[in-house]
Each structure stands twice: as C-alpha cells, then as structure tokens.
Amino acid sequence: MSNKNESLGKTIGVVLALCLVCSILVAGSAVALKPMQEKNAALAMQRHILNAAGILEAGMDIPSVYDERIKAHVVSLEDYQVVQDKDPKDFDNRKAAGDPETSTKLDKSEDIAGLGTMETMTEVYLVMDESGNRNGAVLHIRGQGLWGTMYGLISLEDDMSTVRGVHFYEHSETPGLGGEITNPSWVKTWEGKELYGDDGKVKFDLVKGGASGEHEVDALSGATLTSNGVDALIDFWMSDKAYGPLLDKLRKGELTNG
C-alpha cells in the first residue's frame, strides 16, 4: 500500500509540475506576443480606415500612407472638442464604449441601433489630400445585426454629408445574405449618396425594390434584419444624439482643442 501511495504521489507531483511549467510558458508567450498583436491590430485598423476613405491600394506602405493622409483625433461627444490628454494611438473606441467611465447608458427609446451604451469619446480620422488640406473624414459606426454587432467605418466628403465610402470590417452576419455588407459591389452603391435632407435631418435609407434617389441604397436581398440594422445604425450615428453636432463643427471648421 505504501508503494502505491508513493507512486500516486509522484504521479500527481509530476502532473502538477508539468501544469506549472506549461502555465509559465503560456503566460510568457502571451506577454511576449502582446506587442506584436497590438502592432498587427493597429495596422489592420489603419488598413480599414484607408479602405473606407478610398485610399487603399494593393502593395502600398500602409503605415507611411496613413501617417501622410490621415490625422486622427480623440473627440468628446459631450462638448465636441478635441480631448488633448488622449493619444489616438492608445485609444480604443470599443473599450471606451464598454467602460462606465467613458460611456453612457442609452435609453431604450433612443437606442435604435441596439448599442446598449455609447462612448463619450471617439476617434475622428481627418482625411488629407496630397497638399495637406482636409478633404473628408472617417468615423466609427456600429449597430446590431441579425446575429451580433456590426462594426464599420463611414467615410464622408468634406461637406460632411456626402458618403465617400463605407467599410464593415467585423460582423457575424450570414454568408451570402447579411454577410453581403462587405460585398464590394454593394459597398460601391453608397458612394455619392447624401445622408441629410434639406431640413438637416437624416434622410439616408436602405430600400427594397431598387434604390433611385440620392438618399437611397438597395437593401440586401434576403437579409431584411441586417438591412434594418444598417439603416438603424446610420440613423443613430448621423443624428443629433451622436455625430450630428460634430459634423456641423467640422463643416464650419470649428473643431478645436478642449
């Protein structure tokens, strides 16, 4: 009996030792790989922004072009001024939306995009032409689709009303149906569309049966709930409850440091 107990004890000891060594190796690998993961994530977001802005080209040096053509700012969605003590390189919109200190809970009556909470600060990406003059902006958008949250970017011309491009970079919609929000052919139909009517209210709409007006884009075939979700997130983010006052400041050239 004693030999059996000793053998069992040694086996358990070896297993625990192996578990400890594996845990140390995994933790060490995670720490060592974190800088690389963060660098890759930043590069991916730069690619998404350039894509939305219509600047991305195959084989281009993304960090270099991004630094030349994009000027990022963290902007308060409470007073619509640049937040001086926030470095855009260290800011994460998604984390801000989930942090009680940098977000606010939305009332169900106004939460048409199914967000739950809205960040009180956001990154604004000003698009610069080759002469260094501003000629547009890229903004974060998100909203509930059929199966989860759709994350994207919308690019506007310098009038802050005309759509230059849209790019949904993360979603869980059904391939071939709602997943067509990433189809280049559908995305292209957004170009040149107007967000606002003559009264200044959001007029952009996804319609069934063939879009014809300057405010209309075709809804996705067989994906009513996804189309409704895209429609709702545009209505919310471009409204006075979100980006509306910010876009007005950008039009007037009044975006200033806080």
N, C-alpha and C positions, 0 to 999 in steps of 0.2 A: 504493500500500500504506500509506503514511504517513497519508493522509487517512482511510482505512478504520479504521486503528488509533485515530486520534484520535477518530473518530466513535463507535467502540465504547467507548472510554474515557469519553467524555462521557455516553454512554447508561448505562453502569454507574454512573457518578458520580451521575447524576440518580436512578437507581433506589435507590441506597444512601441518598441524601439523603431521598427520599420515605419509605423504610422507617424512617429515624431519626425523621423528623417524626411519622409515624404511631405509632411506639412511644412517643414522648414524650406524644402526645395520649392514647393508650390508658392509659398509666400514670397520667397526670394525672387522667383521668376516673375511674379506679379509686380513686385516693386521695380525690378529691373526693366520690365517691358512697359511700365506705365508711361514714361516719357515718349517712347516710340508710338504707343497707342494714341496719346494726346496729339502728337505731331500729325499722325495719319488722319485723325478726326478733324483737325484744323484744316488740313489740306483738302479733305473731302468737302468741307463746308465752303472753302474758297472756290472749289470747282462748281458746287451748286450755285453759288452767287454769280459767278461769271456766266454760267449756263443760263440762269434766269435773265441776266442782263443782255444776253445775246452776244457776248464777247468770246465765249469759249470756242477754241479751235483745236483740232487734233494736233498733238505734238507740242503745244505751246508750253512754256515755262510758267506754270500756274502761279507760284508764289511771286515771281517777278512781275507778271502782268497784273496780278491782284494788287500789289503794292502801288503800281503805277496808275491803275484805273479805278480803284475803289478806296474811298475814305470812310472808315467805319467810326460811328459814334454811339455811345450808350446814351439814350434819351429817356427822360422821365415821362411817363404817360399820365402824370398828375399835373405838372406845370409846363410840359412840352419844352423843356430846356435840356441842353447837353449836361450830363452828370460828369463833372470834372474829375471826381476821385474814382471813377470806374474805368479801368483799362479794357477796351473792347476785346483784346487778346485773351483776357481772363474771364470774360463774361459769357454766361451760358443762358440763353433765353428759356430753355426747357427747365433748368434748375430754378431759375427766377420764378417761373410760373408755379412751381411746387413748393416754394419756400414761403412760409407765412410772413416773414419779414419783408419780402419783396413781391408780394402778391395780395390780391383781394378776392374774396369770395363773391361770385356773381349771383344775383337773384335769379330764380328760375324764369321769371317773366322776361328778363333781358338776355338770358343765356341761350340765344337761338342756335349757337354753334356747338352747344354741348361741351363747353370747356370746363365748367366747374369753378375754376379760378382763373384770374387774369393777372399777368405780371404788371407791376407798377413801373417797370423799366424795360426797355427793349433796345436791340441793336438796330441802327439805321445805317444802311450802306449807300453812300452817295456815289453815283457813277460819274466819272470824269471823262471828258473827251481827251484826245491826244494833245490838246493845247493846255490841259489842266483846268478847263472850265466845267462846271457841273452841267450834266445833261440828262439827269434822271436819278432814280433812287430804287433800291431794292428793300423790301420789307418782309418780315416773317409773317406767315399765316398758318393757321391750323384749325381743325374742327373735326367733329365726329362724323365718321363714315358709317358704312354698314357693319364692319367688324372691329373698328377701332379708330384711333385718332389718325387723321391725315396731316402730315407735316409738309409745308411747302414754302415757297418764296414767290412773291409777285414783284415784277419789275415795272416801273412806271416811267413814262416820258417826263420831260422837265416841267410839263404843265401839271403834273401830279394827278392827272385824271385819265390819261390815255394809257392803256395797257401795252407795254412793250413785250412782255413775256411772262409766263408762269411756269413753275417747276416744282412738282411734288416729288420730294426725294425720299419719303418714308411713308408707308401705308401698309394696311393688311387687307386691302380690297380684293375681291375675287378676280383671278386672272381671266382676261378675255371679256370681262364685264366692267365692274367698277375699277379694275386694275388698269383700264384704258386711260385713266387720268395721266398716265406717263407716256401715252402714245404720241410721238412727235407730230403726227398728222392732226390730232385733236388739239394738242397744245398750240399749234400754229394758228388755229382759228381764233385764238384770243388776241392775237397781235392787232393793234389799232382799235380795239374796242374801247368804248367810253364807259367809265364807271358811274358818272353822275349825269343827272338830267339838268335842265335849265334852272330848276329850283334848288340845285345844290344837294339834293337827296340821292342816295344810291339807287340807280336805275338798272344796273347790270343784272342780267337774268339768263339762266340756262333754260332753254325752251325745247319742247318736244315738237317734232314735225317740221324742222327746218328753220334755223335762225335766219333772219333777214335784216334786222335793224342794227344800228351802230352800237346798241347796248346788249346785243343778244349773241349767245353761243349755243350751239346744239348740245342738248342733254345727251348723256351717254346711253346708247341703246341697250335696253335690258338691265339697266342699273339705276333705277329710279331713286333708291335711297342714297346711293353715292352721289348722284347728281344733286339731290336735295341738300346733301351735306355740304357740297362745294358751294352751292348757291347761298346757303346759310352762313358759311364762314366768310364769304366775300361781303355779304350784307352786314355782318357784325364788324369785321375788322376795318372796313372802309367807312363805318358810321361815326357819328359824333361821340359814341361811347368808347371808341378805340382810336383809330388813326386819323379820323376826320380833322380834328384841330391841328394835329401835327402836319398833315399835308397842306393845310391852309397856311401854316407858318413857313413851310418850305416854299410854297408858291410866292410868298411875299418876301422871301429871303430873310426871315426874322428868327430862324433857329439860332439861338445864342447859348453861350456857356452860362450855367447856373451859378 
